[in-house]
Amino acid sequence: MAMNNTTFDTNTIVLYKSTAAAITDKGENGKFPIRWQSAPATATKPAAYSQQSVRTKDFTVLSTGAASSLEKVLEWAEKNAPSEDSMYEKDNGNALAAQVKECYELLCSDEETASAAHSFEDLVSLFRGEVKADECWGNYLALKNTVYFKQDMKAQMDGKLVFSPRPQEEIDELVKKADAKGQEAQKREEFLLRLKERKLLPEDSIFMTDVENLAYGKTDKSRTMHDAKLKETPENAHKLLLETGIWDITRNPYPIRWGLSMKSATERLASPPDEERLAVEGVSYAIDNEYSTDPDDAVAWDGSFLWVHIADPASTVMPDSSIDRSARARGATLYLPEGAARMLAEDCLEDYALGLKEQSRALSFRIKLDADGNIEDCSVFKTLVNVKRLSYKQADTMKDSPELKALFDIARKNVERRVKSGAVMIDIPQVHINLDENKRVSIEEDARTESSEMIREMMLLAGEGAAYFAFKNRIPFPFISQEAPTLPQDLPEGLAGQFRLRRCMHKRSVGITPAMHCGIGIRMYTQVTSPLRRYSDLIAHEQLRAFLDGRELINKDDMLMRISEGDAGFQAAHKAERKADMHWTLVYLLQNPDWTGEAILVDRGGKQPQLFIPSLGLETYMGVEDSLDLNGSIRVKADKINLSELSVEFTQIE
């Protein structure tokens, strides 16, 4: 209805932001105070109301004259008006909707009125017989919530409420959609009943997509979980998917939950460039686990220098290129029992890994050591290297051979040097988790080999040498440091002592300022030995190659930003790997319900004693007899395994 004045009776009902409101007083400065219901009443709370002064252009008048009260208007509508989802021709028995339908049929029986526009007042007069202010909101809803009339929204912007009859084909289409919606609602109700009983049908998986998204951490809401009155958490979603059989126990959600891809990078690296390289004489050795598929380091002693050769992807990966940015986002290769999601494309291994071809291209660190094993000098070269691959077991059998004896001697001397500088040597058994083609899990304790410890020392020497080289040449570089731990005076022996030491260690820091890495006993340190699988190493190689080629270096600010971004990805990958390892360990226990194993008491502090199970690489807390000494052992079995919560309780067996 058009407004031809700017005065209204108190309790004139208006349409304001799609709800009914009442004018409560005279207007002032072109604005009128209105009141509306902002929240309906509940079993424990009365309805809430809001008030505000608004301009006449912000509302449309519904009633002629004053209503008894806003509450009476809302009450009548609640009792009589059809609901918003009742767009059915049969009207679900609603009397007011039936009157609207009769009005529609009357108008459509005359060609002149079948498509004409009608004011709100005129229509109400037709289907109600008279216009009452207390009924205005309910009558408006009756026109809005049935299929027979459509409102002219442009007219409403001019302050008028105008409706016209819908064509029959448009009504048919709306009814069809409403019927489909009703059928879908019925299907969903039936699904929720089956969900309650955890007896889903194959076709029910379509309703569980939002539960999967919640379990994967892609969203924090789930309509299905909400409708089933279940707490909306990733852990509860995972549990529900297991209980309903949508997922089996081998589904690992943690990489995706941490925002990581389970597929390797896809953008191919260019072939290594033809460039001048130093040909290193003799044979260098790439020594790694038997299951390693991406060898990226090799070592040799030529009688004067220690050589540490590293894969050279930075020969083609340029700073801030698309490949560099992708690697930075990943932070590192993600190693999972079900396979590796590589930081760089799989097909780069053939060109850049060491020992897969007759000759390998490398970025090599030539290190001069003094009689005490300290680094006197480190030079960096682009090289061609003859590489022979060995497993740790093979290298152990060659530790006294002319080819490898010097490397083992250097490693032993380096350990002594680092210990004198305060290095903390922590030795806690680790395991390797394997999956077969049927996702059966096996867990093997990692065998400790002298050659793996030797290679560790070679990599530390390379990192130390690279740090000195970068510092000496004023190259902005990713340095790694660690504060000194406060070591206990009464350190227990055995595994208990190793766990006590671990608790004393501080987190590492990555930045552009060199500082002491107290954990490994090195005054200046970086990591450069894994550019195929760790971004901090790749960016270090990019910077070293830019220096060697005389190109512009990454400045300090950009280096710090890129280090920080890469380290965030690295930390996410590390956490996802730990969660995944725990997941597969619990799957192993579920697949082997008769498993028993040795648990060693490593700490009595805290609320419960802490034990370590070497065969699983797993820590647990449980009550034990007071007579059990530190490093004493008991036999345990798994009990109460909760895969979605990544928890398991162990009980002692005789």
C-alpha positions in Angstrom: 0.0 0.0 0.0 1.3 3.5 -0.8 2.3 5.8 1.9 0.8 9.3 1.3 1.7 10.8 4.7 4.4 10.6 7.3 2.2 9.9 10.3 1.2 6.5 11.6 -0.8 5.2 14.5 1.0 3.4 17.3 1.1 -0.3 16.5 0.9 0.1 12.8 2.4 -3.1 11.5 5.1 -2.8 8.9 7.3 -5.1 6.9 11.0 -4.6 7.9 13.8 -6.8 6.6 11.3 -9.7 5.9 9.7 -9.6 9.3 6.8 -7.9 11.0 7.5 -4.9 13.1 5.3 -2.4 15.0 5.7 1.4 14.9 5.9 2.3 18.6 5.7 6.2 18.6 5.6 9.3 16.5 8.4 9.9 14.1 11.1 12.4 14.4 13.5 13.8 11.7 12.0 11.5 9.1 12.6 8.3 11.3 10.1 6.2 13.2 10.8 3.9 16.1 9.9 0.3 15.4 10.0 -2.9 17.5 10.3 -6.5 16.2 10.9 -10.0 17.5 14.6 -10.9 17.2 14.4 -14.4 18.7 11.3 -16.6 19.3 10.4 -18.0 22.7 11.8 -21.3 23.9 11.0 -23.7 26.6 13.3 -21.8 29.0 13.4 -18.3 27.6 10.8 -15.7 26.6 10.8 -14.2 23.1 13.4 -11.4 22.6 12.6 -8.1 20.9 14.7 -5.4 19.3 14.1 -1.7 18.7 15.5 0.9 16.3 14.5 4.1 14.5 14.4 3.7 10.8 13.4 5.8 7.7 10.1 5.3 5.9 12.0 4.0 2.9 13.3 1.1 4.9 9.9 -0.4 5.7 6.6 -1.1 4.0 3.2 -0.7 5.7 1.2 -3.9 6.2 -1.8 -2.8 8.2 -4.5 -0.2 7.8 -4.6 1.4 11.3 -3.3 0.1 14.5 -3.1 -3.5 15.6 -3.9 -4.7 19.2 -0.1 -5.4 19.7 2.8 -6.9 17.8 2.4 -10.0 20.0 -1.2 -10.5 18.9 -0.2 -10.1 15.3 2.6 -12.7 15.6 0.3 -15.1 17.6 -2.4 -15.0 14.9 0.1 -15.7 12.2 1.6 -18.5 14.2 -1.8 -20.2 14.5 -3.2 -19.6 11.0 -0.5 -18.8 8.4 0.9 -21.6 6.2 4.6 -22.4 6.8 7.3 -21.3 4.4 7.9 -24.9 3.2 4.2 -25.6 2.4 4.3 -24.9 -1.3 1.9 -27.7 -2.2 -1.3 -27.4 -4.2 -3.1 -29.6 -1.7 -2.2 -27.0 1.0 -1.7 -29.6 3.7 -5.2 -28.7 5.2 -4.3 -25.1 6.1 -7.6 -23.1 6.0 -5.9 -19.8 5.2 -3.9 -21.3 2.3 -7.2 -22.8 1.0 -8.8 -19.4 1.0 -5.8 -18.0 -1.0 -6.3 -20.8 -3.5 -10.0 -20.0 -3.8 -9.2 -16.3 -4.4 -6.7 -17.4 -7.1 -9.2 -19.5 -8.9 -11.8 -16.7 -8.8 -9.3 -14.2 -10.3 -8.1 -16.7 -12.9 -11.7 -17.4 -14.1 -11.8 -13.9 -15.6 -9.3 -13.1 -18.3 -9.0 -9.5 -17.2 -8.0 -10.4 -13.7 -6.0 -13.6 -14.5 -2.7 -11.7 -14.9 -3.5 -8.3 -13.4 -1.6 -6.8 -10.5 -3.5 -6.5 -7.2 -2.8 -4.6 -4.1 -2.3 -6.5 -0.8 -5.4 -4.8 0.6 -7.6 -5.9 -2.3 -6.4 -9.5 -2.2 -7.0 -9.7 1.6 -10.5 -8.3 1.1 -11.2 -11.0 -1.5 -10.0 -14.1 0.5 -10.8 -12.9 4.0 -13.8 -10.7 3.4 -12.4 -7.9 5.5 -9.1 -6.3 6.4 -8.0 -6.6 10.1 -4.8 -5.2 11.4 -4.2 -8.1 13.7 -4.3 -10.5 10.7 -2.1 -8.5 8.3 1.2 -10.5 9.0 -0.5 -13.8 8.7 -2.3 -12.8 5.5 1.0 -11.6 4.0 2.6 -15.0 4.9 -0.3 -16.8 3.3 0.4 -15.0 0.0 4.2 -15.5 0.3 4.2 -19.1 1.4 1.8 -20.5 -1.2 2.4 -21.0 -4.9 -0.5 -19.0 -6.2 0.7 -15.4 -6.2 4.1 -13.7 -6.8 5.0 -10.4 -5.3 6.2 -7.4 -7.3 9.5 -6.6 -5.6 10.1 -3.4 -7.6 6.8 -2.1 -6.3 7.8 -2.9 -2.7 10.9 -0.7 -3.2 8.4 2.1 -3.9 6.5 1.3 -0.7 3.7 -0.7 -2.3 2.6 -4.3 -1.7 1.5 -5.7 -5.1 0.8 -9.3 -6.1 -0.2 -11.0 -9.3 -1.5 -14.6 -10.0 1.2 -17.0 -11.2 0.7 -18.8 -14.6 -0.4 -22.4 -14.1 2.9 -23.8 -15.6 4.9 -21.9 -13.1 2.8 -23.2 -10.3 3.2 -26.8 -11.6 7.0 -26.3 -11.6 7.0 -25.0 -8.1 4.8 -27.8 -6.8 7.1 -30.3 -8.6 10.1 -28.9 -6.9 8.3 -28.8 -3.5 7.3 -32.4 -4.0 10.9 -33.4 -4.8 12.0 -31.5 -1.7 9.5 -33.3 0.4 10.6 -36.7 -1.0 14.2 -35.8 -0.3 13.3 -34.8 3.3 11.5 -38.2 3.7 14.5 -40.0 2.4 16.8 -38.1 4.8 14.5 -39.0 7.7 14.7 -42.6 6.8 18.5 -42.4 6.4 18.8 -40.8 9.9 16.9 -43.7 11.4 19.2 -46.2 9.8 22.2 -44.0 10.9 21.0 -44.2 14.5 21.1 -48.0 14.3 24.4 -47.9 12.3 22.8 -50.0 9.6 23.3 -48.0 6.4 22.5 -49.0 2.8 25.0 -48.6 0.0 23.1 -45.6 -1.4 23.4 -43.8 2.0 27.0 -42.8 1.3 25.7 -39.7 -0.5 24.4 -38.4 2.9 27.8 -39.0 4.5 29.9 -36.7 2.3 29.8 -33.9 4.9 30.9 -36.3 7.6 33.9 -37.3 5.5 34.7 -33.6 5.0 34.6 -33.1 8.7 36.8 -36.2 9.4 39.3 -34.8 6.9 39.3 -31.4 8.5 38.0 -29.7 5.3 35.2 -28.2 7.3 34.2 -27.8 11.0 30.5 -28.4 10.4 28.4 -31.4 9.4 24.6 -31.3 8.8 24.4 -35.1 9.2 26.3 -35.0 12.6 24.1 -32.1 13.7 20.9 -33.9 12.7 22.1 -37.1 14.4 22.8 -35.0 17.6 26.5 -35.9 17.6 29.3 -33.5 18.5 30.8 -32.1 15.4 34.5 -33.0 15.7 36.9 -34.7 13.2 37.4 -37.5 15.7 33.6 -38.1 16.1 33.2 -38.0 12.4 36.0 -40.6 11.9 34.4 -42.8 14.6 31.0 -42.6 12.8 32.5 -43.4 9.4 34.1 -46.5 11.0 30.9 -47.6 12.8 28.8 -47.3 9.7 31.3 -49.1 7.4 31.7 -46.1 5.1 35.4 -46.2 6.0 37.5 -49.2 7.1 40.3 -49.1 9.6 42.9 -48.6 6.9 41.7 -45.1 5.9 44.3 -42.6 7.1 42.8 -39.1 7.4 45.7 -37.3 8.9 47.7 -35.9 6.0 44.5 -34.3 4.5 43.5 -33.1 8.0 46.8 -31.3 8.2 46.2 -29.7 4.8 48.7 -31.9 2.9 48.5 -33.6 -0.4 49.0 -37.3 -0.5 50.2 -37.1 -4.1 53.7 -36.0 -5.3 54.3 -32.7 -7.0 53.5 -32.9 -10.7 55.4 -30.1 -12.3 58.4 -31.6 -14.1 61.9 -30.3 -13.6 63.8 -29.4 -16.7 66.7 -31.6 -17.7 69.9 -30.7 -16.0 71.7 -27.9 -17.9 74.9 -28.5 -19.9 77.4 -26.6 -17.8 81.0 -26.8 -16.7 81.4 -29.3 -13.8 84.4 -30.6 -11.9 84.9 -34.3 -12.6 85.7 -35.9 -9.2 88.0 -38.9 -9.5 87.4 -42.3 -7.9 84.1 -43.7 -6.6 81.8 -42.2 -4.0 79.2 -44.2 -2.0 75.5 -43.5 -1.6 74.7 -45.5 1.5 71.1 -45.8 2.7 68.3 -48.1 3.9 67.4 -51.0 1.6 64.0 -49.5 1.0 65.3 -46.0 0.0 64.2 -44.9 -3.5 65.6 -41.4 -3.6 69.3 -41.4 -2.8 70.4 -37.8 -2.6 73.9 -38.0 -1.0 77.2 -39.8 -1.5 80.5 -39.7 0.4 84.2 -40.4 -0.3 87.7 -39.8 1.1 90.4 -39.0 -1.4 93.3 -39.1 1.0 93.3 -35.3 1.6 89.6 -34.2 1.6 86.3 -35.5 2.7 83.8 -35.2 -0.1 80.0 -35.0 0.5 78.1 -35.0 -2.8 74.5 -33.9 -2.8 71.8 -34.1 -5.5 71.6 -30.9 -7.5 67.9 -30.0 -8.4 68.8 -26.3 -7.8 70.6 -26.5 -11.2 67.1 -26.0 -12.7 64.8 -24.9 -9.8 65.1 -21.2 -9.7 64.2 -19.0 -6.6 60.5 -18.2 -6.5 59.7 -20.2 -9.6 56.5 -22.2 -9.6 58.4 -25.4 -8.6 60.1 -23.5 -5.8 56.8 -22.1 -4.5 55.2 -25.5 -4.6 58.1 -27.1 -2.7 58.0 -24.2 -0.2 54.3 -24.9 0.5 54.9 -28.6 1.0 58.0 -28.0 3.2 59.2 -31.5 2.7 58.5 -34.9 1.2 55.7 -36.5 3.2 56.7 -40.1 4.1 53.8 -42.4 4.9 53.6 -46.1 5.3 51.4 -46.2 2.3 53.9 -44.3 0.2 55.7 -41.0 -0.3 54.2 -37.7 -1.5 57.3 -36.1 -2.9 58.2 -32.4 -2.6 59.5 -32.5 -6.2 58.0 -34.5 -9.0 58.6 -38.3 -9.0 60.2 -38.2 -12.5 63.0 -35.9 -11.3 64.7 -38.8 -9.5 66.1 -40.3 -12.6 67.9 -37.0 -13.5 68.8 -35.8 -10.0 69.1 -38.7 -7.6 72.7 -40.0 -7.1 73.7 -43.4 -8.3 70.9 -44.1 -10.7 73.0 -43.4 -13.7 76.6 -44.1 -14.6 77.6 -40.6 -13.7 75.7 -38.3 -11.3 75.5 -34.5 -11.3 76.0 -33.1 -7.8 76.6 -30.0 -5.7 79.7 -31.1 -3.7 81.2 -30.0 -0.4 85.0 -30.6 -0.2 86.0 -30.5 3.4 89.5 -30.1 4.9 89.8 -31.5 8.4 92.6 -31.0 10.9 94.1 -33.7 13.1 91.4 -33.3 15.7 88.6 -33.6 13.1 87.8 -29.8 13.1 86.8 -28.2 9.8 89.7 -26.1 8.4 88.1 -25.2 5.2 85.0 -26.0 3.0 84.7 -25.4 -0.7 81.6 -25.9 -2.9 81.7 -27.2 -6.5 79.4 -28.2 -9.3 80.6 -31.8 -10.0 80.3 -35.0 -12.0 80.6 -38.0 -9.7 80.9 -41.8 -10.1 78.4 -43.1 -7.4 78.0 -46.7 -6.2 74.9 -47.5 -4.1 75.2 -49.6 -0.9 72.8 -50.6 1.8 73.7 -50.0 5.4 74.2 -53.8 5.8 76.6 -53.9 2.9 78.5 -50.9 4.1 78.9 -52.5 7.6 80.7 -55.5 6.0 83.1 -53.0 4.3 83.9 -50.8 7.3 87.5 -52.0 7.4 87.9 -51.9 3.6 90.3 -49.4 1.9 87.3 -47.7 0.3 85.3 -47.0 3.6 87.7 -47.3 6.6 88.7 -43.7 6.5 85.1 -42.6 6.5 84.4 -44.6 9.6 87.5 -43.2 11.3 86.4 -39.6 10.5 82.9 -40.4 11.9 84.2 -41.7 15.2 86.5 -38.7 15.6 83.6 -36.4 14.8 81.4 -38.0 17.5 84.2 -37.4 20.0 84.6 -33.8 18.9 80.9 -33.1 19.2 80.5 -34.8 22.6 83.4 -32.6 23.9 81.4 -29.6 22.7 78.3 -30.6 24.7 76.4 -32.7 22.1 73.5 -34.7 23.6 73.5 -38.2 22.2 70.0 -39.6 22.5 69.4 -43.2 21.5 65.8 -44.4 21.5 64.9 -47.4 19.4 62.8 -46.7 16.3 60.6 -48.8 14.0 59.7 -49.0 10.4 56.1 -49.6 9.4 55.3 -51.5 6.2 52.0 -52.1 4.3 51.5 -54.9 1.8 49.2 -54.7 -1.2 46.3 -55.7 1.0 47.1 -53.0 3.6 48.2 -55.6 6.1 50.6 -53.9 8.5 54.0 -55.1 9.7 56.3 -53.3 12.1 60.0 -53.9 12.2 62.5 -52.5 14.6 65.1 -50.4 12.8 68.4 -52.3 13.0 71.2 -50.1 14.3 74.2 -50.1 12.0 77.6 -48.5 12.2 77.3 -47.3 8.7 74.0 -45.4 9.4 75.8 -43.6 12.2 78.8 -42.9 10.0 76.6 -41.4 7.3 74.9 -39.2 10.0 78.3 -37.8 10.9 79.1 -37.1 7.2 75.9 -35.2 6.8 76.6 -33.2 10.0 80.0 -32.3 8.7 78.5 -31.2 5.4 76.0 -29.0 7.2 78.7 -27.5 9.4 81.0 -26.9 6.4 78.2 -25.3 4.3 77.3 -23.0 7.3 80.9 -21.8 7.5 81.1 -21.3 3.7 77.9 -19.2 3.7 79.0 -17.2 6.7 82.5 -16.6 5.4 81.1 -15.4 2.0 78.3 -13.3 3.7 75.5 -15.3 2.0 72.0 -14.9 3.5 71.4 -18.5 4.5 69.0 -20.8 6.5 71.0 -21.5 9.7 69.7 -24.0 12.3 70.4 -23.6 16.0 69.3 -25.0 19.4 69.6 -23.7 22.9 71.6 -25.7 25.4 69.6 -28.0 27.6 69.7 -28.1 31.4 70.8 -31.6 32.0 69.8 -33.4 35.2 72.4 -34.4 37.8 70.9 -37.8 38.5 70.5 -39.1 35.0 69.3 -42.8 35.0 71.0 -45.4 32.9 69.4 -47.1 30.0 66.3 -46.1 28.2 65.0 -44.2 31.2 68.0 -41.9 30.9 67.4 -41.4 27.2 63.8 -40.3 27.8 64.9 -38.0 30.6 67.4 -36.4 28.2 64.8 -36.0 25.5 62.6 -34.0 27.8 65.4 -31.6 28.5 65.9 -30.6 24.8 64.6 -27.3 23.4 63.0 -26.9 20.0 65.3 -26.0 17.1 65.3 -22.6 15.5 65.6 -21.8 11.8 66.7 -18.3 10.8 69.3 -16.2 9.0 71.6 -15.6 12.0 74.1 -18.4 12.8 74.2 -19.6 16.4 75.3 -22.7 18.4 73.4 -25.9 17.8 73.9 -27.3 21.3 72.0 -30.5 20.7 74.6 -31.7 18.2 77.5 -29.8 19.6 78.3 -27.6 16.5 79.0 -23.9 16.7 77.4 -23.1 13.3 75.1 -25.4 11.4 72.7 -25.7 8.5 71.1 -28.6 6.5 72.1 -29.0 2.8 72.0 -32.8 2.3 68.4 -33.4 1.3 67.3 -30.8 -1.4 65.1 -33.4 -3.1 63.0 -33.8 0.0 63.4 -30.8 2.3 62.7 -27.2 1.3 65.3 -25.6 3.6 68.0 -27.6 1.9 66.7 -26.7 -1.5 66.7 -23.0 -0.9 70.2 -23.3 0.6 71.3 -24.9 -2.7 69.6 -22.2 -4.7 71.6 -19.6 -2.8 74.9 -21.5 -3.1 74.4 -21.9 -6.8 73.5 -18.3 -7.3 76.8 -17.4 -5.4 78.8 -19.8 -7.6 77.3 -18.4 -10.8 77.7 -14.8 -9.8 73.9 -14.2 -9.9 71.9 -12.0 -7.5 71.3 -13.6 -4.1 68.0 -13.9 -2.3 68.1 -11.0 0.2 67.8 -11.4 4.0 64.2 -10.4 4.3 63.0 -12.7 1.4 65.2 -15.5 2.7 63.7 -15.2 6.2 60.1 -15.2 4.8 60.8 -18.2 2.6 62.5 -20.1 5.4 59.5 -19.4 7.7 57.0 -20.6 5.0 58.9 -23.7 4.2 59.4 -24.6 7.9 55.6 -24.3 8.5 55.1 -26.9 5.8 57.9 -29.1 7.2 56.3 -29.0 10.6 52.9 -29.9 9.3 54.4 -32.8 7.4 56.3 -34.0 10.5 53.1 -33.9 12.6 51.1 -35.7 9.9 53.7 -38.4 9.7 53.6 -38.9 13.5 49.8 -39.1 13.5 49.9 -41.5 10.5 52.5 -43.7 12.2 50.3 -43.9 15.3 47.2 -44.7 13.1 49.0 -47.6 11.4 50.4 -48.9 14.7 46.8 -49.1 16.0 45.7 -50.7 12.8 48.5 -53.3 13.3 47.1 -54.0 16.8 43.6 -54.3 15.5 44.8 -56.7 12.8 46.7 -58.7 15.3 44.4 -59.0 18.4 46.7 -61.6 20.0 49.8 -59.4 20.0 51.8 -59.2 23.2 55.1 -57.4 23.8 57.7 -56.1 26.2 57.1 -52.7 27.8 60.0 -50.9 29.6 59.5 -48.5 32.5 61.2 -45.2 31.6 59.7 -42.8 34.1 57.7 -42.8 37.3 57.0 -39.1 37.3 53.6 -37.5 36.4 50.1 -38.9 37.1 51.0 -42.4 35.8 54.2 -44.3 35.1 55.5 -44.0 31.5 56.5 -47.1 29.6 58.1 -47.6 26.2 57.3 -50.6 23.9 60.4 -51.0 21.6 58.7 -53.5 19.2 56.0 -50.9 18.4 58.1 -47.7 18.9 55.3 -46.6 21.2 55.1 -44.7 24.5 52.2 -45.4 26.9 51.1 -44.6 30.4 49.7 -47.2 32.8 49.8 -48.4 36.4 52.6 -50.8 37.4 53.7 -52.4 40.6 55.9 -50.2 42.9 58.5 -53.0 42.9 59.2 -52.5 39.1 62.5 -50.5 38.8 63.3 -48.0 36.0 64.4 -50.0 32.9 62.5 -53.0 34.3 60.1 -54.6 31.9 56.7 -56.3 31.9 54.7 -58.0 29.2 51.6 -56.2 28.0 48.7 -56.7 25.6 46.6 -54.0 23.8 43.2 -53.2 25.2 40.5 -50.5 24.4 41.9 -49.4 21.0 40.2 -46.2 19.9 41.3 -45.6 16.3 39.5 -42.3 15.8 41.1 -40.8 19.0 44.5 -42.4 18.3 44.5 -44.0 21.7 45.2 -47.4 23.2 45.3 -48.7 26.7 47.6 -51.6 27.6 47.2 -54.1 30.4 49.9 -56.3 32.0 49.9 -60.0 31.4 51.5 -62.7 33.5 
